[in-house]
Structure formats: structure tokens, C-alpha cells
């Protein structure tokens, strides 16, 4: 058994003492006069049955390296106690490094030598700095758009990241988003784009992380035939002040969906056709479509999702659809008890929502295993729904035959999707 009494005394003394953050943290300029923090290196020597120093104090973002000298003939196993951050074997002449990006006290021990304990105390920086760049930036082309996804920075600079700036190249357009993914609209079909993503905290912006290059496709989703379904040929123009800015491909469907109160505008009487649709907004669009088609949804049996506030704008629609099995939790890696209300809707997810809504109305399974698009394979969790949606006329691809599963859904495209759903429901009942 390790000598816990000795270790407890050391740890208590260490916590009571006035600890000072490690000095000399490296920084560099990002071109705008904002300093971005880079890791300072610290070394712990592993010799015989000791960690030297036994307790080390560092700043968030620093790296600690455990070094076993070549003349130390002992093998050691470093095992972090609480969070299982690391478990590493050290042999003579080898080293192991770990970067600590979160404050706290991390105790560890050697599995081989009882009583051989150490601790790393990670303190916050005296002054926050700009965050590091986001990681794993990946862009996916869509119709006149691209969806950009990323992971949060490894180190937030000692201050929480509040937003992300996505810069479109060429052009230099800067858009601010609260989280990943982001859909950039208004892109030119056939032109190659890359995207720089920067994280923002209270101090400033990070260095950019750049995506792969993508080439948007043409937006060729066709309108349903006027008069063939719920929309009359002489449907009145939607009363939005920016109606003329709605691409002609979707304008008639916006008019139709507006006339049925399935889509609505903003308080300033605009529709904002190129804004991305979130999962909570999508639920309201789908629920209104089913209401317009006289398809009765069950009442919500419970407040199922922890991230949907009771009584919020889209709460009723989300939980009615959940009771019908049309929406589910767990989006984007969240637990099943979370809906992911603020996440953007992708085209493959949209196909699932539409098909489940149609299947609920028809009382039958509409999924299909017959592949409809070359870029939606069996490994995609929405594979069967995308295929079924294509067969039912709820979803269509682009001129090159692809579907663009990872692309986001805009508000103008959303109108076309729900009109297709209404058209499908009308043909089934009419």
C-alpha cells in the first residue's frame, strides 16, 4: 500500500502554501496585437522511487514531461488517479509528456512502486489570453453553400470561448457563430472555397484554422407542380419585404408554405431565406405541416429533453414530434436526453425528419435499403431514410447526382422540403 499519510501531509502543505503560476509562458502575436498563449515546458525527473519534484505547479496550457534517466534501471508506470488522463509506462531513457489545459490538482502514482506519488497543480493564468485555434476544421459542399464543422480549441486561453468567426476565402466574408457546425450560404457554384475558423474569448481571437477546399453545387431542387397538391396555382405572394431576395427555385414554395401558415417571418416582416435552420425551428416547421394536413400528433407525454426549456417557443412542437417518434435525442454526440435544439439541420437529417413524418401519417414504414445517391452510403445513419425520402419525392439530389448529406438546410430550402411533405400527404389522402 502506498504511504498515503506521507502523501496527505505533502498535499496539505502544498495546498495551504501560496502557490505561484509557472513563469515564462510563451506567447506570440497573431497579427492584430493580441497575444495567444503557447505551452511552457516543465520537467519531472523519475528516478528510483521518487518523482522530483513531487509536487509541481504550472499554469493552464503548460506541458509536463516525465523523464526517466538512462542510468535509472527501474521501470515505472504513471497512473493519474481521478480522471484517468494518462496511464503510461516509462523505461530507462524514455519520457512521457502531457499538456494540462484545465485548472485543478491532478494526483498520480506509480503502479509498480507503492508510496511513489506525485501531483500537478494547474492554476489559471494571472491574465487570460486569446484562445488557441479550433481543431479538426472540415468543410462539406452544398447547393450554393458549405457546411463547416470544427472541434473546440485544446486551450481556451483561461477564458471561455464565446463565439467562432468563420471567414470565407476568397471574398473575406466574416460570419459569427455560437458553435459548430456553421452553414455559409450565397456561394458561387463551381468556385473553390476554403474557410478559416477562429475562436473568440473575452481577450480576442485565436489564430485561424483552415478547412479543406470545397466546391458548391448548383441549387437545383425543383418546385412541386403548382396546383398538384395543397398549393393553388394562384397562391398569393408571401408578405415578406425580402421576398424578391428568395431564390426563384424556392420562392413559390415559400409563398405556398406561408399561405398555409407553415412558415412565418420575423418581427421586421423579413423571411431571411439564406439563414440556416436549427433543429428546434425544424420541429415547428414539421409540426405545422402535419397540422396543415390534418394529421393529428399525440400530445407530449413528458418533458423528455433536458435542453428544451418548458414553455419555450419550440417546446410543444419538439415534444409532440418526439411522442410520435419523428424526432429523437442524441444529436451530435449528445446524450439521448438532449435534443440539440441549437444545432443546425443537415440535409441527411432533414430526410429522416420528413420520412418519419410521412411514415407517421401513413402508418407504415417508408425506409428503403436501395441506395439513391452515391454520396450517401450504408455507413450513414440516415441511409435508409434518405433513400426512402428520395423514392417518396420528399428529397432530391443535385445536377451531378449527389445529395450533399452534410450540407446545412436554409430557410428557403426548408419551405421546399415542407411543401414536398404536404404534397406527399395530399396525394396519399386525395
Secondary structure, DSSP 4 states (H G I P E B T S, - for coil): ---HHHHHHHHHHHHHS---PPS---EEE-SSS-EEE-PPEEEEEEETTEEESSEEEEETT-EEEEEE-TT----EEEEESSS---EEEE-TT-EEEEE--S-EEEEEEESSSTT-EEEEEEE--SS--BPPPPEEEEEEEEBTEEEEEEE--S--TTS---EEEEEEETTTEEEEESSS-EEEESPPTT-EEEEEEEEE-SS-BPPPEE---EEPBP--PPPPPTTSSSS-TTPPPP--TTGGGS-HHHHHHHHHHHHTTSS---TTS---TTSBPBHHHHHHHHHHHHHHTTPPPPPP-S---TTS-TT-TTHHHHHHHHHTTS--S-GGG--TT---TTSBPBHHHHHHHHHHHHHHHHTS-----S---TTS-TTSTTHHHHHHHHHTTS----TTS---TTSB-BHHHHHHHHHHHHHHHHHHH-
